[in-house]
């Protein structure tokens, strides 16, 4: 799949995120990279103690920034937080284009959840609700 095709799927997936959450995203860059860098892979072990990551895991996306829940009242004048989607691992983990769409959507929800300061359990509950259509 070309980068342009993948980017179109990312745009579509962003459109499925509830409007109230999209509106609350401020100063966040959503980018696509081919693969995670060694520094990005190393940052996984340095961050959240809820995340266990080893050489058998695949990094589909990464949030880099300061979650809203950790910001002070005087926070400002900062570079954008960054949500990176890794095209290669997403495609490798997918059987077809429909799987790519699902992986992009789940990864976006997961990484945007980190921006909002949600725990892994809270993010997983939101992902499950998202795919059930909010039932």
NORHU-V634867 format. One record per pair of residues at least 24 apart in sequence whose ideal C-beta (glycine too) atoms are under 8 Angstrom apart, sorted by the first residue. I is the first residue (numbers start at 1). J is the second residue. If there is no record, write none. Layout:
I&J  I&J
This chain:
1&87  1&91  1&97  1&100  3&32  3&87  6&32  6&87  6&90  6&91  6&100  7&32  9&97  9&100  9&101  9&104  10&85  10&104  10&108  12&101  13&101  13&104  13&105  13&108  14&108  16&105  16&130  17&108  17&109  17&112  21&112  21&116  24&116  25&112  25&115  27&78  27&80  27&81  28&65  28&80  28&81  28&82  28&83  28&112  28&115  29&80  29&81  29&82  29&83  30&82  30&83  30&85  30&108  31&82  31&83  31&84  31&85  32&84  32&85  32&86  32&87  33&84  33&85  33&86  33&87  34&86  34&87  34&88  35&86  35&88  35&89  36&62  36&84  36&86  36&89  40&64  40&84  48&120  50&119  50&120  51&120  58&89  58&92  58&93  59&86  59&89  60&85  60&86  60&89  60&90  60&93  60&103  60&106  60&107  61&85  61&86  61&90  61&107  61&108  61&110  61&111  62&86  62&111  63&111  63&112  63&114  63&115  65&115  67&114  67&115  67&116  67&117  68&115  68&116  68&117  69&116  69&117  70&117  81&115  83&108  83&111  83&112  83&115  84&111  85&111  102&131  105&130  106&130  106&131
